[in-house]
């Protein structure tokens, strides 16, 4: 038999591609089941529609054409995208049980194996999340005790700022250490010195892993996991980083176990051990060492990166708008003064400052697309039927940048959260922490941290940018799934 000619091979490939495309298109749009969406290409799906743009902008543009619910292919896998407040609210809140499952993210699954709080599912997720929320409340989330821990950490941070002596510095490390210490006080029952080597390593790994998950490499791995396992790349070092983090948690856990007093738990790890002992005869218990380690890492990572990045982005914005910085400082001086530490009780009397912090979170849309959900069963939704296990992407930017709710949404304007009389204006469209049953468990803690860190720093320092404010670039870094600010340095001058 003669070998096939090149023209024959090309013909076979073309026919195969056309057949695959037809099958995918029929699966996405046929019989009114899956929502409509742009036609995918074989193997790469809708990658071309996402190329060259930030993910949220690309999805918003597709949403303008296909409506608030549409199908998108990531590689060969279909996903349903939710665009706009009404669709996201209807799915995550009104039908929260149907959309409560967490989709599998290959790069995360490689390290977490479905354990912990954020990426677990089913009964494991229900038990661990319920336990975590109760424990966080017991240790003061939203109460005076955790406020005092944050206030204490702000004093350490202010000392570090004073040590810069007005010289340029990059605030990333200091913000990371400060926010990490707040969650460490809850998880480990203690804080760490900013120059502690082990602590620095853990914070650095958290930063590196966040960058990896948000990079083009991370997106490629999540789209083609089997293929990427054979290709050299930064994700190949991920497992060693995770081993280092696990060893840190296990060492802390070992110390806790040796000194545990069940009648007087000191922190999250103590409470977890107590629950483990209570369920030691239950073979199906979810309170295991593996879940203890992953839950601690989830809390540490989530409690560090998002808050520290918001602070970093926020102070870049304030350098861009010195008139807003001055107005916040005027309000701080009027309500708090210079002689005492700000407290959360002050927030009700500081509508402008509160509006600025809300506007920072809205404007940057730090997590433009919420961590993916999936549907628990075949789910009827808006005239379609979404098959069980389908990945769901809620586009939070489409809510935070809604033009009707927030006029000129791409402009930074604290007035978006102020009534005409100057009082604070609440908005149901404020969803930086997502919504529904998978809303961030640490939302209350993060909101408290942001207010206390912002007000304490601005109470004591004036910001001094290294360039003309009009030249400061507020656009996020390219090629990232999260909206991260470009690295910068600035100076701070004592007031």
N, C-alpha and C positions, 0 to 999 in steps of 0.2 A: 504494500500500500504506500502511495506517495505521501510525503508530508504535506500538511495543509499549507496553502500559500498565505502570504500576509494579508491579502485582500479578503480571503475567507475568514481568517481570524478576526479581522476588524469588523466584518459583517456580523459574525456571531456575537462579538462584544457589544456592538451597537444594538442588535436585536434584544440581547439580554438586558441592556440598560433601559431600553424602551419598555420592556415588560415589567422590570422592577419599578420604574417610574409610574407606570399605569396602575400596578398593584398598590403602591403606596398612596397614589392619589385617590384611588377608589376607596382604600381603607380610611383615608382621612376625611373624605367628603361624601362618600356614597351612602345612600339610604338614610340620610339625615342623622347618622349616629355621631361620629366624631365631628367636631366643628370644622369649618373650612379653614384654609390656610394656603400659603404660597406653595407651589409645586416643588417637592424635594428632588434633588439629583441623587442618583445611585451612590451609595457609600457615604458621601459627604452631607447628604440631607440638605438643610437650608443654610449651610455654612456661608454661602456667598451673600445671602441677605444680611448676615451679621458682620461681614468683613468690613474693616476700616472704620467702624463706628463703636462708640461705647455701647455695651449690651442693652442698657435700659433705653437709650435713644433709638437703637435699631428696633427693639420690640415695640416701642411707642409708635414708630413710623408704620410698622406692619399693622398695629392695632387700628390706626387711622383708616386703613384700607379694608381690613377684614372684621372689624368690630371688637367688642370687649372680650370675646372668647374665641380663640383661634388655635389651630394645631400647627406645631412647628416640629421639624425633625432635626434632632441632634445626632448626626451620623445616621444610623438606621433605626434609631429609637424615637417614637413619637412622644411629644409632650404637649400638654394643653396650657396655654398662656392666658392668665386673667389680667385684663387691662382696664383700669378705671375703678373708682370707689365702689360703685354699685355692684359690679361683678365680684370684686374681692370680698366685700361685706357679705354678699349673698352666699358665697362659697365658704369662707372661713368662719363666719359668725352665724349666719342663719342656718347653714347646713354643716356646722362645725364637725359633727361626728363623722360625716361622710368623707371629709377632707382632712382628717386629723392625722393620718399616717404620714411618716417621713419617707420620702423617696430615697432609694439607695444611690449614694454618690460614690463611685468606685474608689477614688483616692482616699475618701474618708473611711470607707468600708475596709480598705487595706490596713488601716491602723486601729480603728475602733471595734471592728467586727460586730457592729450593732449593739454595743454595750454603752452604759452611761446614761446621760439625760437627753442630750440634744438629738442623737441619731438613732436612738432605740425606738422600738415599736411595740404595739400590743400590750399585754399585761405588764411586761417589764417596764415599758415607758410609763404607764399609768402609776405603778407602784413607786418607781424611783422619783418621778416628778412630784407626786403628792408628798412623799417623804421630804424631798428637797425644799419645796415651798414651805412646808411646816417648820422645818429646821431653820431656814432663813428667817422666817417670822420670829421664831423663838429666840434667835440670836440677834434680833433687833432690826431687821429690814423694815424701814419705815418708822422706826422708833428712836427714842433718845439715845439708847446705848450705841447703836451703830453710827448715829450722828456724831457722837463723841469720838469714835474711832477715826472717822473721816476728818474731823476737826484736828485731831492729833496729827494725822498724816499731812494735812495742809501745812502745819508748822514745820515739819521736816522738809517739805518741798520748798517753802519760803526760805529756809536756811540755805538750801542749795542755790536758789535764785540769787540770794544776797552774795553768795560766794563767787558768782560770775563777775562781780564788781563792774557791771556795766559793759562788759566785753561781749562780742558776738558769740552765740552758742546755738547749737541745735537742741531743741527741747524734747526731742522724741524719747531719749533714754529716760529723762527725769519724769516725764508724764507716765511712761510705761511702768517705772518702778513705783511711783505713787499709787496708781490705780491697782497695780498688782498687790501692793501691801494691804489695801483695803480688803480685797477678797481673801488674801492670806490670813488676815486676822479672823475671818469667819471659818475658813476651811482648816487652817493649821493652828489657830489660836495664838498667833504671834505675827509680828512684822519682822522684816529683814533690813539690815543696813544696805544702803544703795551700792556700796562697794563690796558686798558679800559675793564671792566668786560663784558659788552654786546658784544663788538667786539671780545674778546677772546672766548666767548660762540659761536658766529657765526662761527668763524674759526674752533673751535673744532668740531662743528656739521658737518661742511663741510668735515673735515677729517674722522669723524666717518662714515658718510654716504658713502663716497668713499670706505672706507674699507668694509662696509657692501655689497655694490653693487658688489664689486670684490671678495667677500668671497665665500666659498662653500655654505654657507647659501643662499646668494643671487642667486647663480646659481640654487640651488634646487628650490627656490621660482619661478624663471622665467620659470623653466621647468614644475613644478607641482603647479601652483598658488592656485588652489582650495583646494588641499590637505594641503598645507603648512599653509593656514589660520587657520587650526585647531591644528597646532603643535607649542608649545612654542619655541621661538627663538628670536634672537636680532632684527629681522625685525618687531617684535610686538611693539617695541619702536619707530619705524620710524615715525609714524604719529605724536607723541608728539614732536619729533625733528622738523618736518616740521611746526607744529603750532608755535614753538618758532621762527623759521626763518621768517615765515609769519608775526608774530607780530612785529618783528624788521623792516621789510620792510614797513608795514602799518604805524608804528609810524613815520618813516622817510617821508613817503608819506603825512601823515597828516600835518607835519611841512612844507613840500614843498607847499602843496595846500594853506595853510594859508598865505604864503609869495610869492606866484607866481606872477611874472611880465611877461606877455605874450610877451612883446617886448624885454625881456632880459633873455632868458632861461639860467639856470646855469649848468644844467646837464641832464642826460638821463631821470630822473623822471619828471623834468619840461617839457621837450619836449613831453613826453608821455601824460601828463595832457593837454598840448596845443592841441595835436592831438585829445584827447578825447573830448575836448570842441568843436573843429571844427566838429566832427562827432556825436554830442549829439543827433541830430534828425534822425540819421541813425540807425534803430533798428538792422540791420545786421552788425553793426560795430564790428570789432575785437579789437578795442581800449577800453578795459574794465579794471576795477580794477583787475579782476582775471588775465588777461594777463599782466598787469603792474607788479603785484607781481611775477608771475612766470618768466617773462622775466628778471626782476632784479635779481632773485635768479639764473637763468641760467647764467647770466653774471658773477655774483659773484662766483659761483661754478667753472665755466669753466675758469675764469680769475685768480683763486687762485690755484687750485690743480695741474693742469698740469705744469704750469711754476715753482711753488715751488718744485715739485717733480723732475723736470728736473735739477734744481739748486742743489738739495740735492744729486741726483745721480751723477751729473757732478763733484761736489767737492770730492766725494768718488773716482771717477775715477782718478782725478788729484793727489790724495794721492797715488794711486797705481803706477802712472807714474810721479815721481817728475821731470824727465828730460823734460817732456812735459810742466809741470807747469813753469819751469825755462825758457823754450824757449818762452812761451807766455809772461812772465814778461819782457824778453828782448825786445820783440816787442812793448809792452806797453811803456817801458822806451824810446825806440827810437822814437815812433810816438807821444805819449801823454806826456811823462815825468812824473814828480811827483807833479808838481805845479798846474795843472788844472784838472778838471773833464773830463773823457772820454765822447765823443759825438758820435752819429751815423755817423757823417761825417768822423770819423776816420776809420770806418770799411773798406772802400775801400783801405786804405793804410795798413791794418792789415790782409793779406790773411791767415797767419798761425793761428791767433786767431779765425778768422771766420771759418776756416776749423775745428778747435778743437770743436767749439760749434756745428757745423753741425754734426761732427762725434759722439759727445755725443748723440744727438737726434737720429741719425741713429743706433748707437750701442745699446742703451737701448731699442729702439722700445717701447716707453712708453705705447702706445695704440696698442698692437700687432694685434688686430682685430678691425677694425673701428666699431663705433656704427652701429648697423644693419640697413640696408635699406630694402625697399620692392618694388616690382614692382607695378606700378599704374594699369596696365592692363595685360591681357595675353600677354606675351612678347616673340617673337622669338629671340633666342640668340644662336649663334654658332650651329645651327642645332637642337636645342631643343626648346620647348615652355614652358616657366616658367609661371605657373598659377598666375593670379591676386592675390595680397596680400601675395605671398610667401616671406619669410624673406631671405635677402641677406647678407652674411657675407664676406666683403672684408678683406683678410688677409694681413695687411700692412707689417708685418715682411717678408713675401715672396718677397716684393719689396725692403725693406730697407736692407735685407740680401741676395740680389741676388748676387750669386758668380761671374757672368760674369761682372756685373757692378762694384762690390766691391770685389776684390780678397781677399780671406780669411775673409769673412764677419763677422765671430764671434770673430775676433781679433780687438782690438781698435787701429785704425791707422788713424791719421789726413790726411795722404797721399791720402786717398780715395777722398778727396776734394781739392787736389793740383795738378796742372799741373807740368810737369818736370822742368819748369823754376821757380817754386815757386809761380806762380799766382794762384788765387782761381779757382777751377774747379766746374762749375755748373753741376747738374745732374737732369734729369727728374724723376729719381727713388727716389728722396728725397721727401717722402710723410708722414712725421710724423703728419701732420694736416689733413690727408685724401686727397680727391680730388673731383673735380666736384662740383655740385650745393650744396652739403652738407659740403663742406670744412669748417673748423673752421672759424667762422666770425671774431675771434680775432687774426688770424694768424699774421698780421702785428704788432699788439701790443705785442704779445708774443715774436716775433723775436727781437723787439727793447729792451724789458725788459731783455731777456737773455744776449744780448750783453753788455748792460750797467751795469747790476748787476755783471756779470762775470769779466769784465775788471776793474770795480771800486774796487771790492774786491781784485783782484790779484795785482792791482796797489799799494794797501796799506798793504797787508798781505802776509805772507808766511805760507803755510799749514804745520801742524805738526801732522802726524798720531800717533795713540797710539800703533801701532804695526809695525812690519817690512812690508814695502810696498808689498813684494812678498806674504805675508799672507792675504792681503785684498781680500775679496770675492766679486766679482762684479756680481755674479749670482742674479737674482731677487728672491723675496720672493715666496715661493711655495703656490699653492692654490688660486692664484689671477688671475683675467682676465687681469689686467694691470700688467706691469712689474715694480714693486715697489722695491726700494732698501731695504736691511735689515737695521734696525735702527743702528745708529752708533754715536759715539762721536769723536771729534778731537779737536786739539788746533790750534789757529791762532796767529802768532807772527808778530807784526808790522815790516815792512821792514825798 
